[in-house]
Amino acid sequence: MAKYDGLLGQPVLEVEEPDKEGGITVIFKDNRFLFVKALDGEIDTVSIPE
């Protein structure tokens, strides 16, 4: 969970649902993106930048 510490407390600007890959994209104020999608019954997340 340490890789998501930079997202804690950041204001959310926008949520795109569904995004172009069928998941959810959360866009934060500091220009960070969190991509969330279900993949083979598991939740897959990618944070940019990490």
Biopython code that builds the backbone (N, CA, C, O; Angstrom):
import numpy as np
from Bio.PDB.StructureBuilder import StructureBuilder

atoms = [
    (1, "MET", "N", (0.810, -1.195, 0.000)),
    (1, "MET", "CA", (0.000, 0.000, 0.000)),
    (1, "MET", "C", (0.854, 1.261, 0.000)),
    (1, "MET", "O", (0.326, 2.347, -0.237)),
    (2, "ALA", "N", (2.122, 1.157, 0.251)),
    (2, "ALA", "CA", (2.977, 2.337, 0.317)),
    (2, "ALA", "C", (3.022, 3.082, -1.007)),
    (2, "ALA", "O", (3.222, 4.297, -1.020)),
    (3, "LYS", "N", (2.840, 2.376, -2.127)),
    (3, "LYS", "CA", (2.901, 3.062, -3.409)),
    (3, "LYS", "C", (1.717, 4.002, -3.620)),
    (3, "LYS", "O", (1.755, 4.840, -4.521)),
    (4, "TYR", "N", (0.663, 3.880, -2.802)),
    (4, "TYR", "CA", (-0.506, 4.753, -2.905)),
    (4, "TYR", "C", (-0.503, 5.859, -1.854)),
    (4, "TYR", "O", (-1.457, 6.634, -1.786)),
    (5, "ASP", "N", (0.535, 5.953, -1.037)),
    (5, "ASP", "CA", (0.596, 6.976, 0.004)),
    (5, "ASP", "C", (0.515, 8.392, -0.560)),
    (5, "ASP", "O", (-0.028, 9.281, 0.096)),
    (6, "GLY", "N", (1.040, 8.618, -1.753)),
    (6, "GLY", "CA", (0.993, 9.931, -2.372)),
    (6, "GLY", "C", (-0.411, 10.371, -2.741)),
    (6, "GLY", "O", (-0.645, 11.560, -2.957)),
    (7, "LEU", "N", (-1.351, 9.439, -2.818)),
    (7, "LEU", "CA", (-2.728, 9.763, -3.170)),
    (7, "LEU", "C", (-3.581, 10.117, -1.959)),
    (7, "LEU", "O", (-4.636, 10.735, -2.099)),
    (8, "LEU", "N", (-3.125, 9.725, -0.771)),
    (8, "LEU", "CA", (-3.903, 9.990, 0.441)),
    (8, "LEU", "C", (-4.085, 11.483, 0.659)),
    (8, "LEU", "O", (-3.113, 12.238, 0.667)),
    (9, "GLY", "N", (-5.310, 11.902, 0.833)),
    (9, "GLY", "CA", (-5.609, 13.295, 1.109)),
    (9, "GLY", "C", (-5.660, 14.203, -0.107)),
    (9, "GLY", "O", (-5.959, 15.389, 0.032)),
    (10, "GLN", "N", (-5.376, 13.682, -1.296)),
    (10, "GLN", "CA", (-5.414, 14.505, -2.502)),
    (10, "GLN", "C", (-6.854, 14.678, -2.978)),
    (10, "GLN", "O", (-7.601, 13.702, -3.033)),
    (11, "PRO", "N", (-7.253, 15.893, -3.321)),
    (11, "PRO", "CA", (-8.607, 16.118, -3.829)),
    (11, "PRO", "C", (-8.805, 15.443, -5.191)),
    (11, "PRO", "O", (-7.912, 15.451, -6.038)),
    (12, "VAL", "N", (-9.987, 14.864, -5.381)),
    (12, "VAL", "CA", (-10.336, 14.222, -6.650)),
    (12, "VAL", "C", (-10.959, 15.280, -7.559)),
    (12, "VAL", "O", (-11.893, 15.978, -7.162)),
    (13, "LEU", "N", (-10.431, 15.394, -8.795)),
    (13, "LEU", "CA", (-10.972, 16.339, -9.764)),
    (13, "LEU", "C", (-12.060, 15.710, -10.621)),
    (13, "LEU", "O", (-13.069, 16.346, -10.925)),
    (14, "GLU", "N", (-11.845, 14.443, -11.013)),
    (14, "GLU", "CA", (-12.770, 13.809, -11.952)),
    (14, "GLU", "C", (-12.692, 12.296, -11.818)),
    (14, "GLU", "O", (-11.646, 11.742, -11.477)),
    (15, "VAL", "N", (-13.817, 11.632, -12.093)),
    (15, "VAL", "CA", (-13.870, 10.179, -12.155)),
    (15, "VAL", "C", (-14.492, 9.820, -13.497)),
    (15, "VAL", "O", (-15.610, 10.236, -13.799)),
    (16, "GLU", "N", (-13.770, 9.049, -14.300)),
    (16, "GLU", "CA", (-14.276, 8.591, -15.595)),
    (16, "GLU", "C", (-14.731, 7.145, -15.446)),
    (16, "GLU", "O", (-13.938, 6.268, -15.102)),
    (17, "GLU", "N", (-16.001, 6.903, -15.706)),
    (17, "GLU", "CA", (-16.550, 5.552, -15.556)),
    (17, "GLU", "C", (-17.517, 5.282, -16.686)),
    (17, "GLU", "O", (-18.457, 6.066, -16.816)),
    (18, "PRO", "N", (-17.399, 4.300, -17.488)),
    (18, "PRO", "CA", (-16.189, 3.489, -17.642)),
    (18, "PRO", "C", (-15.164, 4.221, -18.507)),
    (18, "PRO", "O", (-15.519, 5.047, -19.348)),
    (19, "ASP", "N", (-13.902, 3.908, -18.289)),
    (19, "ASP", "CA", (-12.866, 4.485, -19.138)),
    (19, "ASP", "C", (-12.764, 3.647, -20.409)),
    (19, "ASP", "O", (-13.563, 2.732, -20.611)),
    (20, "LYS", "N", (-11.797, 3.945, -21.260)),
    (20, "LYS", "CA", (-11.703, 3.255, -22.550)),
    (20, "LYS", "C", (-11.347, 1.777, -22.422)),
    (20, "LYS", "O", (-11.519, 1.025, -23.382)),
    (21, "GLU", "N", (-10.856, 1.340, -21.262)),
    (21, "GLU", "CA", (-10.544, -0.076, -21.053)),
    (21, "GLU", "C", (-11.607, -0.782, -20.218)),
    (21, "GLU", "O", (-11.426, -1.943, -19.850)),
    (22, "GLY", "N", (-12.714, -0.102, -19.911)),
    (22, "GLY", "CA", (-13.800, -0.717, -19.165)),
    (22, "GLY", "C", (-13.661, -0.636, -17.660)),
    (22, "GLY", "O", (-14.434, -1.263, -16.936)),
    (23, "GLY", "N", (-12.697, 0.119, -17.176)),
    (23, "GLY", "CA", (-12.498, 0.281, -15.740)),
    (23, "GLY", "C", (-12.907, 1.673, -15.299)),
    (23, "GLY", "O", (-13.744, 2.320, -15.928)),
    (24, "ILE", "N", (-12.312, 2.119, -14.222)),
    (24, "ILE", "CA", (-12.574, 3.453, -13.675)),
    (24, "ILE", "C", (-11.240, 4.198, -13.603)),
    (24, "ILE", "O", (-10.229, 3.637, -13.179)),
    (25, "THR", "N", (-11.247, 5.452, -14.016)),
    (25, "THR", "CA", (-10.071, 6.308, -13.886)),
    (25, "THR", "C", (-10.398, 7.418, -12.905)),
    (25, "THR", "O", (-11.392, 8.125, -13.069)),
    (26, "VAL", "N", (-9.559, 7.574, -11.879)),
    (26, "VAL", "CA", (-9.713, 8.646, -10.895)),
    (26, "VAL", "C", (-8.570, 9.628, -11.140)),
    (26, "VAL", "O", (-7.397, 9.255, -11.111)),
    (27, "ILE", "N", (-8.930, 10.892, -11.382)),
    (27, "ILE", "CA", (-7.936, 11.931, -11.647)),
    (27, "ILE", "C", (-7.873, 12.850, -10.427)),
    (27, "ILE", "O", (-8.883, 13.410, -9.999)),
    (28, "PHE", "N", (-6.662, 12.992, -9.876)),
    (28, "PHE", "CA", (-6.447, 13.791, -8.673)),
    (28, "PHE", "C", (-5.904, 15.169, -9.027)),
    (28, "PHE", "O", (-5.380, 15.381, -10.121)),
    (29, "LYS", "N", (-6.038, 16.104, -8.086)),
    (29, "LYS", "CA", (-5.651, 17.493, -8.303)),
    (29, "LYS", "C", (-4.177, 17.660, -8.677)),
    (29, "LYS", "O", (-3.845, 18.537, -9.474)),
    (30, "ASP", "N", (-3.302, 16.849, -8.125)),
    (30, "ASP", "CA", (-1.868, 17.013, -8.380)),
    (30, "ASP", "C", (-1.411, 16.292, -9.652)),
    (30, "ASP", "O", (-0.234, 15.959, -9.789)),
    (31, "ASN", "N", (-2.344, 16.050, -10.584)),
    (31, "ASN", "CA", (-2.063, 15.438, -11.885)),
    (31, "ASN", "C", (-1.654, 13.975, -11.776)),
    (31, "ASN", "O", (-0.854, 13.490, -12.575)),
    (32, "ARG", "N", (-2.198, 13.277, -10.794)),
    (32, "ARG", "CA", (-1.987, 11.842, -10.656)),
    (32, "ARG", "C", (-3.237, 11.124, -11.133)),
    (32, "ARG", "O", (-4.352, 11.630, -11.009)),
    (33, "PHE", "N", (-3.029, 9.948, -11.676)),
    (33, "PHE", "CA", (-4.128, 9.141, -12.174)),
    (33, "PHE", "C", (-4.116, 7.794, -11.471)),
    (33, "PHE", "O", (-3.050, 7.234, -11.216)),
    (34, "LEU", "N", (-5.297, 7.269, -11.155)),
    (34, "LEU", "CA", (-5.436, 5.933, -10.602)),
    (34, "LEU", "C", (-6.413, 5.188, -11.498)),
    (34, "LEU", "O", (-7.578, 5.565, -11.622)),
    (35, "PHE", "N", (-5.914, 4.116, -12.125)),
    (35, "PHE", "CA", (-6.721, 3.291, -13.008)),
    (35, "PHE", "C", (-7.121, 2.030, -12.250)),
    (35, "PHE", "O", (-6.261, 1.337, -11.706)),
    (36, "VAL", "N", (-8.413, 1.726, -12.208)),
    (36, "VAL", "CA", (-8.923, 0.575, -11.479)),
    (36, "VAL", "C", (-9.790, -0.238, -12.435)),
    (36, "VAL", "O", (-10.662, 0.312, -13.107)),
    (37, "LYS", "N", (-9.545, -1.574, -12.498)),
    (37, "LYS", "CA", (-10.399, -2.441, -13.310)),
    (37, "LYS", "C", (-10.384, -3.850, -12.747)),
    (37, "LYS", "O", (-9.452, -4.247, -12.047)),
    (38, "ALA", "N", (-11.424, -4.592, -13.062)),
    (38, "ALA", "CA", (-11.505, -5.990, -12.662)),
    (38, "ALA", "C", (-10.819, -6.819, -13.745)),
    (38, "ALA", "O", (-11.087, -6.649, -14.935)),
    (39, "LEU", "N", (-9.935, -7.714, -13.321)),
    (39, "LEU", "CA", (-9.176, -8.542, -14.251)),
    (39, "LEU", "C", (-9.131, -9.955, -13.695)),
    (39, "LEU", "O", (-8.466, -10.211, -12.691)),
    (40, "ASP", "N", (-9.834, -10.869, -14.343)),
    (40, "ASP", "CA", (-9.899, -12.275, -13.914)),
    (40, "ASP", "C", (-10.364, -12.413, -12.467)),
    (40, "ASP", "O", (-9.814, -13.211, -11.708)),
    (41, "GLY", "N", (-11.376, -11.636, -12.086)),
    (41, "GLY", "CA", (-11.937, -11.734, -10.741)),
    (41, "GLY", "C", (-11.133, -11.011, -9.669)),
    (41, "GLY", "O", (-11.493, -11.070, -8.493)),
    (42, "GLU", "N", (-10.068, -10.342, -10.038)),
    (42, "GLU", "CA", (-9.230, -9.586, -9.103)),
    (42, "GLU", "C", (-9.295, -8.107, -9.469)),
    (42, "GLU", "O", (-9.574, -7.759, -10.616)),
    (43, "ILE", "N", (-9.040, -7.249, -8.504)),
    (43, "ILE", "CA", (-8.976, -5.821, -8.764)),
    (43, "ILE", "C", (-7.542, -5.455, -9.132)),
    (43, "ILE", "O", (-6.606, -5.719, -8.377)),
    (44, "ASP", "N", (-7.387, -4.845, -10.302)),
    (44, "ASP", "CA", (-6.078, -4.433, -10.815)),
    (44, "ASP", "C", (-6.015, -2.917, -10.757)),
    (44, "ASP", "O", (-6.896, -2.247, -11.296)),
    (45, "THR", "N", (-4.988, -2.356, -10.114)),
    (45, "THR", "CA", (-4.832, -0.909, -10.015)),
    (45, "THR", "C", (-3.469, -0.479, -10.522)),
    (45, "THR", "O", (-2.469, -1.173, -10.338)),
    (46, "VAL", "N", (-3.450, 0.674, -11.162)),
    (46, "VAL", "CA", (-2.207, 1.280, -11.635)),
    (46, "VAL", "C", (-2.272, 2.749, -11.259)),
    (46, "VAL", "O", (-3.258, 3.428, -11.549)),
    (47, "SER", "N", (-1.219, 3.243, -10.609)),
    (47, "SER", "CA", (-1.131, 4.640, -10.219)),
    (47, "SER", "C", (-0.041, 5.303, -11.041)),
    (47, "SER", "O", (1.076, 4.790, -11.109)),
    (48, "ILE", "N", (-0.350, 6.456, -11.678)),
    (48, "ILE", "CA", (0.627, 7.173, -12.483)),
    (48, "ILE", "C", (0.711, 8.591, -11.962)),
    (48, "ILE", "O", (-0.348, 9.209, -11.857)),
    (49, "PRO", "N", (1.824, 9.168, -11.631)),
    (49, "PRO", "CA", (3.076, 8.469, -11.379)),
    (49, "PRO", "C", (3.012, 7.701, -10.074)),
    (49, "PRO", "O", (2.215, 8.018, -9.191)),
    (50, "GLU", "N", (3.858, 6.690, -9.960)),
    (50, "GLU", "CA", (3.870, 5.854, -8.746)),
    (50, "GLU", "C", (4.554, 6.570, -7.615)),
    (50, "GLU", "O", (4.662, 6.027, -6.515)),
]
sb = StructureBuilder()
sb.init_structure("model")
sb.init_model(0)
sb.init_chain("A")
sb.init_seg("    ")
for serial, (resi, resn, name, xyz) in enumerate(atoms, 1):
    if name == "N":
        sb.init_residue(resn, " ", resi, " ")
    sb.init_atom(name, np.array(xyz, "f"), 0.0, 1.0, " ", f" {name:<3s}", serial, name[0])
structure = sb.get_structure()
